[in-house]
Amino acid sequence: MNFRSASETRRLARKSLEGHYWQIFLACLISNLILSATTFASLLLSGALAIGLSTTILRMIRLRKSDDISLLFSGFNDFGRSLVMGILYTLKIFLWGLLFVIPGIVRSYSLAMTSHIAFDRPELSASEILVSSTNMMRGHKSRLFRLHLSFIGWFILSILTLGIGLFFLLPYIKTSTAIFYEELRESQSPQILEN
């Protein structure tokens, strides 16, 4: 199968954000403000907020609706699963990062689809979600890395604004990543997504 280029994925993200940018911006901002409160709170809440943000963005992409900001907190509906998912995600990246920085980055790309899968597959346990993300990203980590790398110019501009620009860039990156997920989900057979 021919996959989209990074520029095509970004174009689709911009199109998806038309008329919805400020709602997604607000969801990203609220999520980041909550997670920046403390490290302990971040560990406890990261899974639930990641699922909620994925829910908000995927709903915008699939249904062209972004009017319900309360969806950001939908990950708290199954708090136990989202808590374990967030802790396992953080622990795996931390442990792989102890080997060296590069293995931690590679592992983070293996697990990059966890919150999207958690939204789409509520029947999976936290550990099954991480396994599904690893399976889904097999052979696609470098493509997602190149997509993220294609934002380098925007990152540089954001640094020039003392980081304030990152708040405005985040909805674009998150939406591009969700579109990447949608393409992978549609291209893979159900067996690949199983643990």
C-alpha positions in Angstrom: 0.0 0.0 0.0 1.2 3.5 -0.8 1.1 5.7 2.3 0.7 9.4 2.4 3.7 11.7 2.5 4.3 13.9 5.5 3.3 17.0 3.5 0.0 15.3 2.4 -0.7 14.3 6.1 -0.1 17.9 7.2 -2.4 19.2 4.4 -5.2 16.9 5.6 -4.6 18.0 9.2 -4.9 21.7 8.2 -8.1 20.8 6.3 -9.5 18.9 9.3 -8.7 21.9 11.6 -10.6 24.4 9.5 -13.4 25.7 11.6 -12.2 23.5 14.6 -8.8 24.9 15.4 -9.7 26.9 18.5 -11.6 24.0 20.1 -8.7 21.6 19.6 -6.3 24.4 20.7 -8.4 24.8 23.9 -8.4 21.0 24.5 -4.6 20.8 24.1 -4.1 23.9 26.3 -6.3 22.5 29.1 -4.6 19.1 28.9 -1.1 20.6 29.1 -2.0 23.0 31.9 -3.3 20.1 34.0 -0.3 17.9 33.3 2.2 20.6 34.1 0.8 21.0 37.6 3.1 18.4 39.2 5.0 15.3 38.1 2.9 13.1 40.3 -0.4 14.5 39.0 1.0 14.2 35.5 1.7 10.5 36.0 -1.7 9.9 37.4 -3.7 11.9 34.9 -1.6 11.5 31.7 -3.4 8.3 30.4 -6.9 9.7 31.0 -6.1 13.1 29.4 -4.3 11.4 26.4 -7.4 9.3 25.7 -9.6 12.3 26.1 -7.5 14.4 23.7 -7.5 11.5 21.2 -11.3 11.2 21.5 -11.7 14.9 20.8 -9.4 15.0 17.8 -10.6 11.7 16.3 -14.2 12.9 16.6 -13.3 16.1 14.8 -11.6 14.1 12.0 -14.3 11.5 11.7 -17.5 13.5 12.4 -16.3 17.1 11.8 -17.5 17.9 15.3 -15.4 19.6 18.0 -18.0 21.4 20.0 -17.9 19.2 23.1 -14.8 20.2 25.1 -16.0 17.8 27.9 -14.8 14.9 25.7 -11.3 15.9 26.9 -12.2 14.2 30.2 -13.8 11.1 28.7 -10.7 9.1 29.6 -11.7 9.4 33.2 -14.8 7.2 32.5 -12.5 4.1 32.8 -9.9 5.7 35.1 -8.4 2.4 36.2 -7.5 1.3 32.7 -6.2 4.8 31.7 -4.2 5.1 34.9 -2.4 1.7 34.3 -2.0 2.6 30.6 -0.3 5.9 31.4 2.0 4.4 34.1 3.0 1.5 31.8 3.6 3.9 28.9 5.8 6.2 31.1 7.6 3.3 32.7 8.5 1.6 29.4 9.8 4.8 27.8 11.8 5.6 31.0 13.3 2.1 31.2 14.2 2.1 27.5 15.6 5.6 27.9 18.0 4.3 30.6 19.7 2.2 27.9 20.4 5.4 26.1 18.4 8.3 24.6 17.8 6.7 21.2 16.2 3.5 22.5 13.8 5.7 24.5 12.8 7.7 21.5 12.3 4.5 19.4 10.2 3.1 22.1 8.1 6.2 22.3 7.4 5.9 18.6 6.4 2.3 19.1 3.8 3.4 21.7 2.7 6.5 19.9 -0.7 5.2 19.0 -1.7 4.0 22.5 -4.3 6.7 23.3 -5.9 6.4 19.9 -6.2 2.6 20.3 -7.5 3.0 23.8 -10.4 5.1 22.4 -11.1 2.8 19.5 -10.7 -0.5 21.4 -12.3 -0.1 24.9 -12.4 -3.9 25.3 -8.6 -4.0 25.5 -6.7 -3.9 28.8 -3.9 -1.3 29.3 -1.1 -3.8 28.5 -3.0 -5.0 25.4 -3.3 -1.4 24.2 0.5 -1.0 24.4 1.1 -4.3 22.6 -1.4 -3.2 19.9 0.4 0.1 19.4 3.8 -1.7 19.1 2.3 -4.1 16.5 0.6 -1.3 14.6 3.8 0.8 14.5 6.0 -2.0 13.3 7.6 -0.8 10.1 6.1 2.7 10.5 8.1 4.4 13.3 10.4 6.1 10.8 7.4 7.4 8.8 5.9 9.0 12.0 9.4 10.4 12.9 9.7 12.0 9.5 6.2 13.5 9.8 7.2 15.0 13.2 10.5 16.1 11.8 8.7 18.0 9.0 7.5 20.4 11.6 11.1 21.5 12.4 10.6 25.0 10.8 7.5 25.6 13.0 9.5 24.4 16.1 12.2 26.9 15.3 9.6 29.7 14.9 8.0 28.6 18.2 11.4 28.9 20.0 11.8 32.4 18.7 8.5 33.2 20.4 10.0 31.9 23.7 7.9 28.7 23.4 4.5 30.5 23.2 4.2 29.3 19.6 4.3 25.7 20.7 0.8 26.1 22.2 -0.5 27.1 18.7 1.6 24.4 17.0 0.4 21.5 19.2 -3.1 21.1 17.7 -1.6 20.9 14.2 0.9 18.2 15.3 -1.7 16.2 17.3 -4.2 16.3 14.4 -1.5 15.2 11.9 -0.6 12.3 14.2 -4.3 11.3 14.5 -4.6 11.3 10.7 -1.4 9.2 10.5 -3.2 6.8 12.9 -6.3 6.7 10.8 -4.3 5.8 7.8 -2.6 3.0 9.6 -5.8 1.7 11.1 -7.5 1.5 7.7 -4.5 -0.2 6.1 -3.9 -3.0 8.6 -5.8 -6.2 9.1 -7.5 -6.8 12.5 -5.0 -9.6 13.3 -2.1 -7.1 13.3 -3.8 -5.1 15.9 -4.4 -8.0 18.2 -1.9 -8.8 21.0 
